[in-house]
Amino acid sequence: MRETKKVVMAGHLCLDIIPDLSPLKSASEGGTLLEPGRLLRIGPAVMALGGAVANTGIAMAKLGIPTELMGKVGEDGIGKTILEILADLPLPHLDSTRGMLVQAGEVSSYTLVLNPPQVDRCFLHCSGANDTFSPEDLHLDKMEGAALLHFGYPTLMHAMYTQPERLAERLAAIQEQGVRVSMDVTMPDPQGPEGSVDWRRWFSHVLPYVDIFLPSLEETLFMLRRSQFEEVMRRASRAIPSPGEAVSPAAFMTFAQIDDLAGELLELGVEIAGIKLGDQGIYLKTSDRILRCGTDFSEALTEKWQGRKLLAPCFDVPVAGTTGSGDCTIAGFLAGWLQSWSPEETLRFAVAVGACNVQVPDATSGIPSREEVLRRMTLWHRKPTLLHPEEIGADLV
């Protein structure tokens, strides 16, 4: 593997606390599970890291990319647990100390994941220190020697989604240091404060200073075309998949609509837009004139990235869970881009890393080395796609 400059992986970080609720009876067998004054016996809890910093950052380190984490925690017990878990990871390419922000008086972020038998799981989330992670916390001196800053989940971080102008100024300063910027978001809570944000306005400030933007289809629709999002989700909810399966919203859109959405992201300022399509893969659309490509890109390679429209279907592998699948797919994409691969090679590798992820229940334990991912790619077959990229002249890769 060629020598790669480091990546700073910044953004949302939390501790997931997942109690084993399998000893409980289903709520459908008599009343609610939680009743005042009642003692419920449950199993042990699993504690795991969550958020983009952990999911994408750990996956990138496993793929051999020198990765420095930048999240914010308090000095409380949850923050100490997060730091201890990170310190115990046997990953030589991961630096979990230099960029981490530990703030006295802050409450660390955590999520209670409740998954009772025969009931859809729910999440009780405390944003904690993520909400006070400000644009100024992206310290410029921590970017020294970095080829890329990847920022994950500003949509869940109050100081980020309420101050787009300040975030844009900080990203511009980071770019001036020669550092490329990529970004991922997560679905805003329609009932939370982020649900009322004018996301088009936010994008108009921030995306001109983002080189690579890698959202999901649902997230992009929600933030840019709310009425279309609601119609697509209504259609998806009426579909009846097989037990344990889901229907990608991409199946209820024409490919021209998906392409138009990606084109809007380019118009808002990004040069490389990758829209994650769930079990339908990832669609890449790039600017006709890329000025801020990889630092090691030759002129010929830069031309290969310009004006592209590519769909990479998923690999057909057994699925044990989808936690962190989007984050790991992004890690694969950024790893390929940092290695100065062609867009075709980068996309295929991205969906392969995503395929490794879904074969285990948690977010990152299924991610092997870069060499092992490449080996598995030669053994797997692609899933048939429901989409028709030929409608707009896009290529399957």
N, C-alpha and C positions, 0 to 999 in steps of 0.2 A: 504494500500500500504506500502510495507516495506521501511525502511529508505534507501535512495539512496545518495551516494556521488554526488557532483556537476559535471556538465559537463561544460567545457569551449567551447563555440561555436564561432569560429574565422573565419575570411575570408572576403569575398566580401559583402559590404553593400552599398545600394544606395537608393535614393528617386525616386519613379516612379510618374511622373506627367502625368495624363491621361485626356486630354481635351475631352469634349463631342462634337463629330463632327457630330452627327446625323442631325443637321440642314442643313448640306451641301448636295448638290446634288451629285450623283455619278459622278465620272470622266468620265464614259462611256456615260454620257448624254451630253457631249459637252466639249472637251478639258480637260486640267489638272485642278486639284483643286487649285493649287498654281500658280497665275499669278502675274507678277510684277505690283506693284501699286494698286492692288485690295484689298479692305477690305472684309474679310470673317467673317460673324457673326456665332459664335459657342456657345455652352453651357458652363456650369461651368466645372471646372477641379476638378478631384479627386486626392488627393495626398496619396500615400500609400508607405510603406516600401518595398524594394525589395532586392534581393540577398540572399545568403544562410544564412548569420547571422540572418537576420530577419525571413525568412521563416522557416528554420529548428529550430532555437532557440526559436521562439515564440511557434511553435507547440510542442516542447519538454516541455516547461514550462506549457502549457495547459494540457499536459498529466501527470503533477505532478512531473517532473524531475527538481531538482534544477539546473538552467541554468544561466551561466554568459556569457554575450555577449562581444566579443572582435572584434570591427571593428575600422576603422580609418576614421575620418571626419575632415574637416577644421573648422575654426571659422567663416565661412560665413553664410549667411541666410539659405542655404540649410542644412548645418550641424546642425544649431540650430533647424531647423524644424525636422530633423531626431531625435535629442535627445529629443525634446519635445514630439513627438509622442510616443517614447519609454517610457518616464517618465509617460505618461498618461495611459499606459496599466494597467488594474487592474489585474495583475498577481503576486500573492505572491511568486511564485517560480522563478521569473525572476529578475536577477540583471543586469540592463542595464547601470550601471555607473562605477563600479570598474574596469572593463577591457577595457572600451572604450578609444580610443586614440584620443585626440583632438589636432590637430597640427596647430599652427599659420602659416599663409601664404599659407596653402593648399586650394585647391578647392575641395569641397565635390562632390561625385559622384551622378549623376542623370540620369534618362532615360525619354525621351519624348516618350510616347506610342501613336502613331497616328493610329487610327482605323476608317477611313472614311466609309460611307455606301457602301456596295457591293465591297469593295476593301480589299485585304489582309492587315492586320495591319503591320506596320513597327516600328522600334525602333531607336531612335536617342540617343546614349549613350555617356556620358562623364565619363571616368574611374576615373578621379580625384584622390583623396587620396588613392584609392585602388591600384594604380600603385606604390605608394611609401611605401606601407605596406611591410616591409622587414622581412626576417626570424628572425632578432634580435628583431623585435617588438613582437614576441611571448615570452614575458617576463617570465622567469622561475619562478619568485616569484609569478606570477599570477596563476600558476598551482598548488600551494599548496592546498591540500585537494581535488583535482580533481581526479575523477576516469577515465575521458576520455577527450581528446581534439578532437573535430571534426573540421576539416578545410575544408571550402567550397569554391570552384571556384578558386583555384590557377591559373587555365588556363586563367583567366581574369585579373590577377594581375602581372604587368610587373616585379617587383622585385622578384616575386616568380618563374615565369617560365623562367627567364633568369639566375637564380642562384640556380640550383638544388643541387649543392654540399653544399652550405651554408644552404639551407633548410634541407637537409638530416642531417647535423651536429646538427641543432637545434632540429629536431624531435628525434634524438638519445639521446640528453641531456634530453629531456622531458620524453622519455621512461625510462631513468635511474632513474627518480624520481618516477617510479612506475605508471605513467600515460599511459593508452592505447591511441592509436592514430587511428582515423578513418578519411576518406577523401572522398570527392565528387568533381567531376569536372563538367564543362559545355562545350558545343561544342565550340571549338576555331573558330574564324572568319577566313575563308580561305584567305580573302583579308587583314586581319590585321597582325600585327607583330607576333602574336601567331600562325598564320597559317603556318609559315615557321619554327617553332621550331621542332627539332628532338625529338618527344615525346617518342619514344622508349628509347632513351638515357636518357631523363628526368626521365622516370619511373624507369630505371635501377639504378639511384642514389637514388630516393626518396622512392619507394615502399618497399624496405627492412625495412624501419622504419615506415611503415603503417600497422597496425594490421587488420583493416577492410576497404575495398575499395568498394564503392557503386556507380559506374558509370552507365550510360545508355548504351544500346547496340550500338546506333549510335555513341556516344562519343568514346567508346572503339574501334570500327571498324575504325573510322576516325584516331585515334591516333596510332593505331598499324597496321592496314591493310587497307591502303588508297584505293588501287585498288578494294578490295572487298567491301569497303564502297560505292564507286562510282557505282559499279555494282548493289548492293542491292538497293541503292536509285533510280537508273534508273528503276529498276523493280517495285519498290513501286510507283514511279511517273506515271507509265503506267496503274496502277490499277485505276479503277473508283469506288470509294466508294460512299455511299449514301450521299446526301447533308449534310454538316456539320460534316461528319465523316472523319477519317483518317485511313490509313492502317499501322499497325506496321511493321517495317522492319523485325521483327522476323518471320513474316509469309512467308518471301522469303528466309529463311535459313533452313537448316536441324538442328535438335536439336544437332546433333554431332558437327556441326560447332559452335553453341552457347557454347556448353560444352568445346570445344577446346579453344575458346577465354577466357572463365573463367579459364581454366587450365593454360593459358599463364600468366594471372595475378598472379596466385599462384607461378608460376616459377619465376616471377619477384620479389617476396618477401613477398606478403601479405599472411595472414593465412586464412582470410575469404573474399571471393569475392562474392558480390551480384550484378548481372547485371539486371538493370531495363529494362523491355521489353514492356513498354507502356501499352496498353490495354490487353496485354497477361500476365501481372503479373510481377513477379520477380523470377530469377533463382539464387539459392545459391549453391556455390561449396566451400568446405573447405579443408584445408590441412589435410593430413593423420596424421600429428604430430603437434598439436597446443600447443605452448609453452607459448603464451602470451594471454590467454583467460581472462575472467572477473576476477576481484580481489576477488569476492565472489564465484567463481565457485568451486564446489567440484570436486574431481577426477572423480567421476561417471558422473557428468554433462559435464565436459570437454571431456570425451570419447564420449558422445552423439553428440558433435559438430564436432568430427574428421571424416574426410573422407566422408562427406555428399554431396549428390547431390539431391536438392529439388526444385521443381517448385511450386510456389503458384499462382494460377490464380486469377484474379481480382474478386471482388464482383460485381454483376449486379445491379447497382444503376443508377438513372437518372443523366446525366452529364450536368452541367451548365457551366463549364469551367475547364481547366486543368492547370491554372497558379499555380505554386508551388506544383504540385502533386508529382513530384519526391522528392522534398525537404521534404514534409510531410511524404511520404512513408519511407524515411530515418529516420525521427524522430520516427516513429513507430518502426522501426527495432532497433534503438539504445535504445529506451525505454525498449523494451523486453529484449534485451541483458543485459542492466544494471540491470534489475530485476532478472537476472539469470534464464531466461526461457529456455526451450528447443528450438532447431532451428525450429521445427515445429510450436510451439506456437509463436515464434518471427516473423516468416514469415507471418503467418495468421494475426497477429496483424498489421504488416507493411502494408499489402494490405488493411486492414480495415481502417486504418488511411488515406491512400490514397483515399479510397472510400468516406470518410467523406469530404475530401478536394474538390473533383470534383463536389460535389452537390451545391457548391456556386461559383460565378465567380472569387472571389479573392483568395489569397494564404492561409490565415490562419483562417478566421472567421468561417469556417465550422468545425474546430477541437474542439470537446468537451472534457470532462474529460476522463481519462482512463476507468473508470467504465462504462461510457456511450458508449464508443467504444465497450467494451466487450458485453454490452447488445445488441447493434445493430447487432453484429456479429451473434447472435443467431437467428435473424430475416431475414437476407439476404441470398440469394442464390449466388452461384458462376457462373461466366460467363463460357460458354463452351470454351475450349481452342482449337486453331488451331494447337498447337504444339504437338509433340509426344515424351515426355521425356522417354518413355519406350524404345526408340531406343538405349539409352545409359545406361539403368538401373537406371534412376533417378525416384524419387517418387513424386507423387502429394500430396500436403498437404492442 
